[in-house]
Amino acid sequence: MAGVAASGRRQRAWVPYAMIAPGVLYLVVFFAIPIYTLFKTSLSVNSGSRFVPTLEFSWQWSNYTEAFSSYQEQIARSFWYALIATLIMIVMAYPLAYVIAFRAGRLRNIMLGLVVLPFFVTFLVRTIAWKTILADDGWVVEMLGTIGLLPPEDRLLSTPWAVIGGLVYNFLPFMVLPIYVSLEKIDPRLLEASRDLYSTPARTFGKVILPMSLPGVLAGSLLTFIPASGDFINAEYLGSTRTRMIGNVIQDEFLRVKDYPVAAALSFVLMAIIIVVVIGYTRVLGTEDLV
Amino acid sequence: MSRTSRRPATRTSAAIGQSRRSFLGRSALLAGGVALGPQLLTACGGDDEGADGGGSGSSDTLRISNWPLYIADGFNTSFEEASGLTVDYKENFQDNETWFAANKDALAAKQDIGADLVIPTNTMAARLISLGWLNEIDHANISNISNMRPDLLDGPWDPGAKYSLPYFSGFVGLAYNEAETGRPITSIDDMWDPAFKGRVTMLSDFQDGLRMVMMSQGNDPGEATVEMVQEAADLVAEQNDKGQIRRFTGNDYQDDLTSQNVIVAQVYSGDIVQLAADNPDLKFAVPDSGGTEFIDTMVIPYTTKNQAGAEEWMDFVYDRANYAKLVEAVQYIPVLSDMTDELEKIDPALAANPLVNPPQEVLDRVTTWDILPEDVEADMIAIYNEVTGGLTWPGWRRAAGDSGRGFPTR
């Protein structure tokens, strides 16, 4: 009897491992191995020809110093743009998510659908469409010119503003949805209680709603900041040489210059900075309630 | 990656302003994002010599890898009827460097790349020849080779056309919107007119972008040195610092030209044929000091599984009547001589268009890039990349004495 029970327990012991096996396998094949190869590349030297490099691993840490010192401007710019874009997104997404969660009523699903709708068009086409909207002769530029809000270049395209605007536009749904989820989870009875206790609407928001929705803001910020800082499409199509981001540099190093070690090192620099930023961010805001 | 470019539904999209170069400009960019993938995968599995790629190659199938929108409707069907072969035609050649990055490991290991015939640009063909990755083409099997423009038979990229036969050519020159510029643009200096500030684009490919600048500086790109390239790159950087140049583009200058954000641009002639049909203000010019002709070539990788079929296809292309159909569809410059009669049969307007059927004196003003030693070419690419990558604007140039990224010592 005891033996049967024990074997049953033993049998069950491997079940969790079997269940995570596909995920682990996937991670190993599509994450761990590529990351390992990329890491090896980043510490290699090219002993072959320029166009057909033969990479030899040699702990070449100078690839990192070279990558960092040559491209610190693009690195700094990437994170600066991503930061501004993320802040703009929070300001835009929070009220929208709030309305959808508390005020939309029967329109809630339709509004959520509208938030997601742009994803039915590819990222690239959406970005290129902005070139038409922001054209020098277009009404947007004309209107901003009339009220004196144009940047010094007298246009929007090929300026940082177009790139940041593109980032905001393309990643906005990733900010709206997590904030919506955390707002939607708030028990309405808490809001009633707050009102019953003579709290003003502003205090209810500050003391109840905002703290409870912060995990959504945190999740949204991560979901937008990370891809935005590595993005290269917006800078490529809406920007100029003065707005190039680290993604553009990595692409150039791989395809044009074919300096694979430095390109790989740059990828790691980008990853390292993102990890540091994310850890710092979650330390400050906490992750317990992260959706 | 799902973020790839839109794929035109039919080849008629060529006629509505979507040429292969505009298409590839967009997709090349994205392919760049993906290029890391194959690189890593081949790095992992680089040793399995025996793995035999697609494996679909056989003597009655011909696998062709060509640029998007670079063929006529029904062309391969008529070839299949004429030859009895089955054509496996793929429009998966997006961009020379991307194609090279994706296939070099397989070619170095002499593994099948899934294509028996590929159509790279002549500079890439030269690289492939120098690496020994192409099969010789037996001219005896290509009787129509006599139709070819004689000057192309002995190009510096492949003397005697032993490994590559031209497919189409085109000019790299200047396009401008005459209504906006108010005057014809004839020289490189016109690009630097302060009136056009921020409304000029240049090509980011170093040969296409710099060659005409070098010629305007009195340098002969046929004998290009790193110093000459640096001189041209410095001029471009200076103009870029002033804000004269709006962007460096691949082939994606078309939107900016049509929306008049840009009024002077370095372009490929075939694109302007199509854009000018919609917008008569758009003009194309080969600069006074000279322009460039690029030539796309048909080559047979040494991993081919159907050498005979590939040669048969080349011969079919070189038939004047067949080729006229290709010209009508792709609107680039024929590599066959005296196509006027054949083109007139199809469309007199086509025959009269100097960008499709250029007169000899225009052909005399353009030159093709000489084939450079690999290290020199790589240095030149790096030099121009500093400019197009925004690494040379004020306050950013590295301290004197440091030759910087232009000359990696490795």
Interface residues (C-beta under 8 A of the other chain):
Chain A: I33 P34 T37 L38 T41 V45 N46 S49 R50 F51 V52 S70 Y71 E73 Q74 T122 F123 L124 V125 I128 K131 T132 A135 D136 D137 G138 E153 D154 R155 L157 S158 F232 I233 E236 Y237 G239 S240 T241 R242 T243 R244 N248 V249 Q251 D252 F254 L255 R256 V257 K258 D259 Y260 S267
Chain B: S2 R3 T4 S5 R6 R26 L29 L30 G32 G33 A35 L36 Q39 L40 L41 A43 C44 E97 T98 F100 A101 K104 A108 R127 L131 G198 R199 N240 G243 I245 R246 R247 F248 D252 D255 D256 S259 Q260 N261 E374 D375 E377 A378 I381 A382 N385 V387 T388 G389 G390 L391 W393 W396 R398 G404 R405 P408 R410
